[in-house]
Amino acid sequence: MFSQGIYENISNQEYHGSIGVSRSAISELKKSPLHYWDSYINSEKPEKKETQAMNIGSAVHCLILEPEKFNDNFAIIPDYNPYTNEGKKFKRDFYDLNKEKIILKNDEYEKSEIMSESVKRHKKAKKFLEGNYKVEQSIFWKDEETDILCKARPDLWHLDLNLICDLKTSADPIPKSFSKTIKENCYHIQAAMQIDAILKTTGHKIDQFCFIVIPNSRPFVPYIYVIGEEVISLGRKEYKDALKILKKCQEENNWEIDRESVIGLEIPYYDLRANTFSMLKEICKC
């Protein structure tokens, strides 16, 4: 557990293993309190396995923001024959030797390099990597209303430009799609929490929050998005409401609170108007 403040030398693993409510935790609470309990309290849950996309995303982050730490955190496994005994032994030995690192295949590493270089070549994006900025700062603060310890870890806090920049990799980074992704993945909550984290610990107000969204397929050219104050205000209201719900669940030690009621569901009007059987009815000629 870390007290309120900014910590520069906490590893990503230490940050994720520390006490404190993050955007990721609130994303689980949004599904249901029981999802939150299963992810963050249940000691018998199976260990979460990283996906290929998550590993590539982590590699891209490191190559852009902290390239000097890449070899400490990642290992690239050479090509081998997985069908021979020698190949199977080579894989076991390699994973044992690098068990504290994220293992990447050659093609995954090459893709990560291409994606990171696309940011460094982008005229606007590369400006965020110039001047006075800090990366991967772990920030802890207490919410005044609920007394719950919160935490945030901005990818890049640019002191000269007075903004926070977050890196995302995406299979669908176009504006129409990513605007939905922001809401679905609680990225607006992430923005509000990171802005509030800096304000609470330093008294300094950030002017802008932006995303560099890197496509994970060709042509790999990133998009830069800035989200407005209205969206950030919504994120702030939602995370504050989430903390109140979490506080109630903690005090009552009840994580099935939404399962104990009968919930009335509404279908949006535009969905009600669309007959899902229209096409099949036409095919069947009935």
Buried (B, 14 or more C-beta within 10 A) or exposed (E): EBEEEBBEEBEBEEBBEBEBBBBBBBBBBBEBBBBBBBBBEEEEEEEEEEEEEEBBBBBBBBBBBBEEBBEEBBBBBEEBEEEEEEEEEBBEEBEEEBEEBBBBBEEBBEBBEBBBBBBEEBEEBEBBBEEEBEBBBBBBBBBEEBEBBBBBBBBBBBEEBEBBBBBBBBEEBEEEEBEEBBBEBBBBBBBBBBBBBBEBBEEEEBEBBBBBBBBBEEEBEBBBBEBEEEBBEBBBEBBBEBBEBBBEBBEEEBBEBBEEEEEEEEEEEEEEEEEEEEEEEEEEEE
